[in-house]
Every structure is written in C-alpha cells, then in structure tokens.
Amino acid sequence: MDDSGLKTRRALSFGARAAQYAEHRPGYPAEAVRWALEPVRDREQVRVLDLAAGTGRLSEALLEEPVAVIAVEPDDAMRTQLLSRLSGLAALKGTAEDIPLPDERVDAVLVGQAFHWFDPELALPEIARVLKPGGVLAALWNHDDDRVPWVAGLADITGTGVRYSERKHDRADLLPENDLFTAFGQRTFDHVQRRTAATLTETIATHSVTLVKDEPERAETLARVRAYLDETPETATGEFDLPLVTIAARVRKL
C-alpha cells in the first residue's frame, strides 16, 4: 500500500473504536482554547465550528467558553458518540473539504487532532468560505511529552511515528501558508492526563497506527505496551500522570 492509501486507512480507522476513543483520548487545556479564540473573543455572539470534531473532546472545552459551538464530523460512529456525550450540541455530517454551513457563518474554526488528515488545497478555501472576515482558524494537537524518559520508552514500543521532541514545529509542519490567511502564530501548553497502565493501554489502542494493524499484530503491540507499563516504576502501580504537550497554531482570514 502506498503512503496515500495508508493515510486514508488511518484517517478512516477511528470509528471502529469510537466508544473507546470517547472514553480514553485526552481533552484540551482551557488555556490553549482561550489562546486560539483570543483574536475574536471581543465579538458579540461568537460562533465557533469544531471541525472534524470526532467524539467531542475539543467541543467539551469550547462549551466552557462564552461561545456558541457547532460541530462537524464525517464519521457516523464518532458523531453518535459526540451526541450521546454532549446532548444539545449541533453536530452535522461533513468534511473539512465540504463543510455544510453557509458563507461567513462562524467567527472561528478550531480543529483538534485532525488537521493533518485534511487536503489543505481544498480544506483551506472551504474553511475561509465559512469564516467571517478576520475570523480565526486554529489547529491543536495533543502529544505525549517524550522528553520524559519513560514516555520516550513507550514511544519506542508503540511506533507512533509522531514524536513531539522530533517535530520541527514550524509553519509548514502545522498550518501551511495560504493567501487567504495571515497572522500566523503558535504556542505550546503543558498538561497531563490521569491514567493507569490499563487505561493508557486502551488509549494507545485508539491511535490510528494501532488501529490499522491486523489483529495479531495489534494484540502483540498492546501486550508489549502493557508489559512495559507494568514493569516501569512510574506507571506500574495505580494512577499516574501522563505528561502531554498541546501544540496550537492559528491564522486569521484576511
């Protein structure tokens, strides 16, 4: 399978474990969400689109802010989880390349853990279409903080291929340049997720690189993960903090 085919498989893999994704994936720190919204916070009746909303982890954080939230998610199983957890939230079926909203509908578009799955040549003009002038596009990613030795050891086992310590963290690596947007900025935010050896293993089971493996390989990977966590002093007993870093990048529509 070529790289594009594998990327497509990974992008479409999450619905098979939507309930586990909803239960075990980390949320987003309030500080990161507030920074993303900062350029439009003084507007009246701020409307925010959570694009590729998944099971609603980012929507949860947005609902704590004084904004109106609309979610768009293509996967039926993921959207069902979102609606069951966040009743009353408007959640529409759609993609970043075909957003089911009218022109200039929202003040901000936020994307949690998903922008890398988009086709930017199609998605960026579509996002610009639904944004009001001066509106914000912000992308956020949670990363395990592999600057911590035991987390680096875990990454060696899982083979996620995306390490926080090895990312370039430049614009091309986050939000590609586009003449529809300006004022690029980025920040990082430290936070943690409370885990046990069992629940962190379940979290890793929801990663796309794990989901696309065949069943014997997936089971073998998860068994090695659990053995590592059971044998590592920081994670062997009870609950512990998984150190995370949220990378946030934002631009504004011209």
C-alpha positions as CSV (number, residue, x, y, z in Angstrom):
1,M,0.0,0.0,0.0
2,D,1.4,3.4,-0.9
3,D,1.6,6.3,1.6
4,S,-1.6,8.0,0.5
5,G,-3.5,4.7,0.8
6,L,-2.2,4.1,4.3
7,K,-3.0,7.7,5.3
8,T,-6.6,7.2,4.1
9,R,-6.9,4.0,6.1
10,R,-5.6,5.6,9.2
11,A,-7.9,8.7,8.8
12,L,-10.9,6.4,8.5
13,S,-10.0,4.0,11.2
14,F,-11.3,5.7,14.3
15,G,-15.0,4.9,14.0
16,A,-14.3,1.2,14.7
17,R,-13.4,2.2,18.3
18,A,-15.4,5.3,18.7
19,A,-16.6,4.4,22.2
20,Q,-13.1,3.7,23.4
21,Y,-11.9,6.9,21.7
22,A,-14.5,8.9,23.6
23,E,-13.5,7.3,26.9
24,H,-9.8,7.4,26.7
25,R,-8.5,10.2,24.5
26,P,-7.3,13.3,26.4
27,G,-9.0,16.6,26.3
28,Y,-7.5,20.0,25.6
29,P,-6.3,22.6,28.2
30,A,-8.5,25.6,28.6
31,E,-5.5,27.9,28.2
32,A,-4.9,26.6,24.7
33,V,-8.5,27.0,23.6
34,R,-8.6,30.6,25.0
35,W,-5.5,31.4,23.2
36,A,-6.9,30.1,19.9
37,L,-10.0,32.2,20.4
38,E,-8.3,35.3,21.6
39,P,-8.5,37.4,18.3
40,V,-12.3,37.1,18.2
41,R,-13.2,37.0,21.9
42,D,-14.4,40.6,21.9
43,R,-17.0,40.0,19.2
44,E,-20.7,39.7,20.1
45,Q,-22.2,36.2,19.9
46,V,-19.1,34.4,18.9
47,R,-19.8,31.3,16.8
48,V,-17.2,28.5,16.7
49,L,-17.0,25.5,14.4
50,D,-15.3,22.4,15.8
51,L,-14.3,20.8,12.5
52,A,-13.6,17.1,12.4
53,A,-15.0,17.1,15.9
54,G,-14.6,13.3,16.5
55,T,-16.3,12.3,19.8
56,G,-16.3,15.9,21.0
57,R,-13.1,16.3,23.1
58,L,-12.5,19.8,21.8
59,S,-16.1,20.7,21.9
60,E,-16.2,19.9,25.6
61,A,-13.5,22.6,26.2
62,L,-15.3,25.0,23.9
63,L,-18.6,24.6,25.8
64,E,-16.8,26.0,28.8
65,E,-16.3,29.3,27.0
66,P,-18.8,32.1,26.2
67,V,-19.3,31.0,22.6
68,A,-21.9,29.1,20.5
69,V,-20.5,25.8,19.2
70,I,-21.3,23.9,16.0
71,A,-19.6,20.5,15.4
72,V,-19.0,18.9,12.0
73,E,-17.7,15.3,11.8
74,P,-17.8,12.8,8.9
75,D,-17.8,9.5,10.8
76,D,-21.2,8.4,11.9
77,A,-19.9,6.3,14.8
78,M,-17.8,9.2,16.1
79,R,-20.6,11.7,15.7
80,T,-23.0,9.3,17.6
81,Q,-20.6,9.3,20.5
82,L,-20.4,13.1,20.4
83,L,-24.1,13.4,20.5
84,S,-24.5,10.9,23.3
85,R,-22.0,12.7,25.5
86,L,-22.9,16.3,24.6
87,S,-26.6,16.4,24.2
88,G,-28.0,19.5,22.7
89,L,-24.9,20.3,20.7
90,A,-25.5,20.8,16.9
91,A,-23.4,18.1,15.1
92,L,-23.6,17.9,11.4
93,K,-22.1,15.3,8.9
94,G,-19.5,16.9,6.7
95,T,-15.8,17.1,6.0
96,A,-13.2,19.9,6.0
97,E,-13.3,19.9,2.2
98,D,-17.1,20.2,2.1
99,I,-18.5,22.0,5.2
100,P,-22.3,22.0,5.5
101,L,-22.5,25.7,6.5
102,P,-23.4,28.9,4.6
103,D,-20.8,31.5,3.8
104,E,-19.3,33.6,6.6
105,R,-21.2,31.7,9.3
106,V,-18.7,31.4,12.1
107,D,-16.1,33.6,13.8
108,A,-13.6,30.7,14.4
109,V,-12.8,27.2,13.2
110,L,-11.0,25.0,15.6
111,V,-9.5,21.6,14.7
112,G,-8.4,19.2,17.3
113,Q,-6.1,16.3,16.4
114,A,-7.3,16.3,12.8
115,F,-5.8,19.0,10.5
116,H,-3.1,16.6,9.3
117,W,-5.8,14.4,7.8
118,F,-7.2,17.3,5.6
119,D,-6.4,18.0,2.0
120,P,-5.2,21.6,2.6
121,E,-5.6,22.7,-1.1
122,L,-9.4,22.0,-0.7
123,A,-9.9,22.5,3.0
124,L,-8.3,25.9,3.5
125,P,-10.5,27.7,0.9
126,E,-13.6,25.9,2.3
127,I,-12.7,27.0,5.9
128,A,-12.1,30.5,4.6
129,R,-15.6,30.4,3.0
130,V,-17.4,29.7,6.3
131,L,-15.3,32.2,8.3
132,K,-16.3,35.8,8.8
133,P,-13.7,38.4,7.8
134,G,-10.9,38.4,10.4
135,G,-12.1,35.1,11.7
136,V,-9.7,32.6,13.2
137,L,-8.5,29.1,12.1
138,A,-6.7,27.3,14.8
139,A,-5.4,23.7,14.9
140,L,-4.5,21.9,18.1
141,W,-2.6,18.6,18.7
142,N,-2.0,16.7,21.9
143,H,1.3,14.9,22.0
144,D,2.8,12.6,24.6
145,D,5.7,14.5,26.1
146,D,8.5,12.2,25.0
147,R,11.1,14.5,26.6
148,V,10.2,12.5,29.7
149,P,12.3,9.2,29.6
150,W,9.6,6.7,30.4
151,V,7.3,8.3,27.8
152,A,10.1,8.1,25.2
153,G,10.5,4.4,26.1
154,L,6.8,3.9,25.5
155,A,7.0,5.6,22.1
156,D,9.7,3.1,21.1
157,I,7.2,0.3,21.6
158,T,4.2,1.9,20.1
159,G,6.0,3.2,17.0
160,T,3.6,6.1,16.5
161,G,5.9,7.9,14.2
162,V,5.0,11.3,15.5
163,R,7.2,12.4,18.4
164,Y,6.9,15.8,20.0
165,S,10.6,16.1,20.6
166,E,11.4,15.5,16.9
167,R,8.8,17.8,15.3
168,K,10.1,20.9,13.5
169,H,7.2,23.0,14.9
170,D,7.4,25.4,12.0
171,R,4.5,26.8,10.0
172,A,4.8,24.2,7.2
173,D,4.6,21.5,9.8
174,L,1.4,22.9,11.3
175,L,-0.7,25.2,9.1
176,P,0.6,25.5,5.5
177,E,0.8,29.0,4.0
178,N,-2.3,30.2,2.1
179,D,-3.0,33.6,0.7
180,L,-6.5,33.6,2.3
181,F,-5.0,33.7,5.8
182,T,-2.5,35.9,7.7
183,A,-1.0,36.5,11.2
184,F,0.4,33.0,11.8
185,G,1.1,32.3,15.5
186,Q,1.8,29.2,17.6
187,R,2.1,28.3,21.3
188,T,2.6,25.2,23.3
189,F,0.8,24.3,26.5
190,D,1.8,21.6,29.1
191,H,-0.9,19.5,30.7
192,V,-1.5,15.9,31.9
193,Q,-4.0,13.1,31.6
194,R,-4.6,10.9,34.6
195,R,-4.1,7.3,33.6
196,T,-3.4,3.7,34.8
197,A,-1.5,1.0,33.0
198,A,-4.8,-0.4,31.8
199,T,-6.3,2.9,30.6
200,L,-3.1,4.1,28.9
201,T,-3.0,0.8,27.0
202,E,-6.6,1.5,25.9
203,T,-5.6,5.0,24.8
204,I,-2.9,3.6,22.6
205,A,-5.4,1.1,21.2
206,T,-7.3,4.1,19.7
207,H,-4.2,5.5,17.8
208,S,-4.6,5.1,14.1
209,V,-1.2,3.4,13.8
210,T,-2.5,0.7,16.1
211,L,-6.0,0.5,14.6
212,V,-4.7,-0.2,11.0
213,K,-2.6,-3.2,12.2
214,D,-4.1,-6.7,11.7
215,E,-5.5,-8.3,14.8
216,P,-2.5,-10.5,15.8
217,E,0.0,-7.6,15.3
218,R,-2.3,-5.2,17.2
219,A,-2.7,-7.6,20.1
220,E,1.1,-8.2,20.2
221,T,1.8,-4.4,20.3
222,L,-0.7,-3.8,23.1
223,A,0.6,-6.7,25.1
224,R,4.1,-5.2,24.9
225,V,2.7,-1.8,25.9
226,R,1.0,-3.3,29.0
227,A,4.1,-5.2,30.0
228,Y,6.3,-2.1,29.7
229,L,3.8,-0.1,31.8
230,D,3.6,-2.8,34.4
231,E,7.4,-3.0,34.7
232,T,8.1,0.7,34.7
233,P,8.3,2.3,38.2
234,E,6.5,5.5,37.2
235,T,3.5,3.6,35.8
236,A,3.4,0.2,37.5
237,T,1.1,0.9,40.4
238,G,-2.2,2.7,40.4
239,E,-2.9,6.1,38.8
240,F,-0.2,8.3,37.3
241,D,0.1,11.5,35.2
242,L,0.8,11.1,31.5
243,P,2.6,14.3,30.6
244,L,1.3,15.9,27.5
245,V,2.1,18.9,25.3
246,T,-0.6,20.7,23.3
247,I,0.7,22.4,20.2
248,A,-1.7,25.2,19.0
249,A,-1.3,27.2,15.8
250,R,-3.6,29.9,14.5
251,V,-4.1,32.2,11.5
252,R,-6.7,34.8,10.6
253,K,-8.8,35.1,7.5
254,L,-8.0,38.2,5.5
